[in-house]
Amino acid sequence: MSADTRSHPVGGRIGAGRRRPVQQRSQERYERILDACAALLDEVGAAALTTKEVAQRARVPIGTLYQFFAGKEDLLAALACRNLDHYLHRLDDRLHAEAPAGPDGFTDLAVEEFVAMKRTVPGFGRLDFGLTGASGVRDDRYLLDAAVDNNTAVALRLQALGGELFATADPAALTLGLRVALEAADAVLGLAFRGDPQGDPAMIAECKRLVRCYLGEQLGRR
């Protein structure tokens, strides 16, 4: 569970933006723009979001926004990448603190941290690591990485983070299994949060059970 695996993209990351800031003042503006984007996502959704509104909410000139981001797609990609980085840091902290004995424990912590961010992080319920449905973005399946779709990018990062917990699995089969598990978890958690902003506890528990059982079969433990 090396920290190095948490902060590096799989391939050419769209969310890298036009120019990543170096000076502290620019970094603060960059983060403020992403914070404004996240807040507006909760209010208007991705399809109605505009860079002009984001700049106004962040209290920066529109030209400043375009110094960092090529446009709306690039802005959303950067926010999705930040969400994933934050998620992996939180999950890594839990893994170090609780030291789960195997993939089942990893699965439970992964679902719990996702649910916690869904409940508390602005914009996460609309975007998390990618977009679904009407988004107003051309390549919304490739926000995290230009080479692979969002869930494959997340699967690869989780695979690296899990490290020795997945040591006995075939790497290619594990990547596929994690990707399928993520697709299934997305669907079940979508149902859990559809009518309850905190998430239906029974549905969340079923999500954990589904992913544990599926990955257990993939890893040859059942």
N, C-alpha and C positions, 0 to 999 in steps of 0.2 A: 504494500500500500504506500508506494512512494509518492511524495508530493509532486515530483516532476511529472507524473502522468496526469496530473489534474489540470495543467495549464497550457498544454500544447495541443493544437488542432490536429486532425487526422490528415488533412490535405490542404488545398488552397482555401483558406477561410474567407468567405465573403464578408463576414462580420468584422474583418480587420479594419475596415473604414479607409478613407482616403489618407488620413494622417493621424497616427496615434500620438497624443500629446506627450511631451517630455517635462515641460515646466509645470510646477504645481498649480499655477493659476489656470493654465490650459487644461490640466487634468480635472480640476474642479468643474470647469465649464463642460467638459466632455461628460463627466458623470451626471451633472445637472441636466444635460440634454437627455441622457438615457432615463433619468428619473422622471422627467416630464413626459417622455414617450410612454413609460409604463403607466403613469397616472392617467393619461389620456386614453390609453387602450381600455382601461376599466370604464371610462365614461362614454366613449364613442365607438369602440371596436376598431379593428385593423383596417377594414374597408374604408371607413370614413376619416381615418387619421390623415392629417396633412403635415408636411414639414413646417409650413408656416405657423400652424397652431402649436406645434412642439416648440419652435423657437420662441414664440410669444410666452408660452408657459414657463420656459427655462430662463426667460429674461435675457436672451442673447439676440443679436442681429441675425437675420436669416443667412447672411454671408458667413458668419461664424459657424453655423451648423454645417454649411456646405464645405467648410475647410476640413471638417472631420468626416463627413458622410456624403457619399455621392448622391444620395436620394433616399426616398422612403424605404426601399428594399434594404439598402445598406444599413440604415438606422435600425430597422427591425432585426436584421441579422446580428448586429452588434449587441442588441439587448438580449436576443436568444443565447448568444455566446456567453454573455455575462451571467445570465440565469444558470446556464450549465456549469460554468466555473464555480458559482456560489453553491450550487447543489452538490457538486463533487467535493468541495471543501467541507461542507456540512456533513456529508456522508462519511468522508474520511475521518473527521473528528469522532463521529459515532463509532466507526469501526475500531479506531484506536482505543476509545474509552471502554467499549463493551466486548471487544475481541470475540466475535461470533465464531463458533467452532466449524462452521461449514456454510455451504451455499444457502441453506434455509435461513440461517440467521442473517446473512447478507441481504437476501430477498426482503425479509421483514423490515430491516433498517432502511433499505432503498425505498420501499413503498412509504414508510413512515415519514421520511424526510421530504419526499415529493408532496405528500399530503400536507405536511406542515407548511411548506412554501406556498402551496395552493391556498391555504387559509390566510396567510399573513403577508406575502410579498406582493406589492402593487404590480398589476399587469400580468402576473404569472398565470392567473386563471385564463387569460385570453391568449397568451403566447407560449408559455413555458419554454420548450426548446424548439418550437416550430409552430406552424399555423395549420388550422384545419378549417374547411368551409370557405366562405367568401372572405378574401383577405385584401384584395386590391394590390397584390404583389405577384409579379410574374413567376418567380422561381421559389415559391414558398416551401417546396419540399427540400430545398438545398440551402437553407439559411445558415446552417452550421458549417457546411463544408461543400465546396464546389464539386467534389468528386463523388460523394455518396449522399444518400438521402439522410434526413435528420435522425431517424431512429437507428440507422446503421452507425452514424457518427457517435450517437449516445452509447450504443452497444459496445463499440470499440473502447470508448473511454471507461465504461464500467468494467469491461474485461480487464483492462490494464489496472484499474483501481483494486479489483478483487484479488489480483495476483495469485498468491499461493492457495487461496480458497478454491480456485478453479484449476489447480496445477495438473490434475489428472485428466482434464478434458481435452479433446482435440480442438485446437484453436479455431479452425474454420467452422466446425460444427457448433462450437460455443458461441461464436459471433452470430451465426444464423439463429441459434436458440434464443439468445438474448434479444435479437431483433424481433422475433416472433412474440416473445414474452412482453416486450415493450408495446407492441401493437395491441396485444390482448389487454394489457394493463391500462393503456390509454382508453380503450372502449369501456371497460368496467368502471374506471374512475370517472369517466365522463358521465356515466349513469349516476354514480354516487353523488356527484356535485350538481347534477341537473336541477334537482328540486331542493337542495339543502346547501347553503353557502359554506357550511362546515364539513360537508360530506357525510353520507349515510354510513354510520359505523359498521353495520352489517355488510354493506356492499364493499367497504374497504377491507374487511376481514376476508370476504370471499375473493377479493383481488389477490391478497397475499396467498391464500390457499391455492388458487388457480396457478399462479406463477411458480410456487414451490413444487406443486405436483408436476407441472410441465417440465421445469428445469431438472427435476429429479429424474424423470424419464430420459431426458437428453443426456444427463451425466451418468446414466446407467446404474442409478441407485435404486430403481424400482422395477 
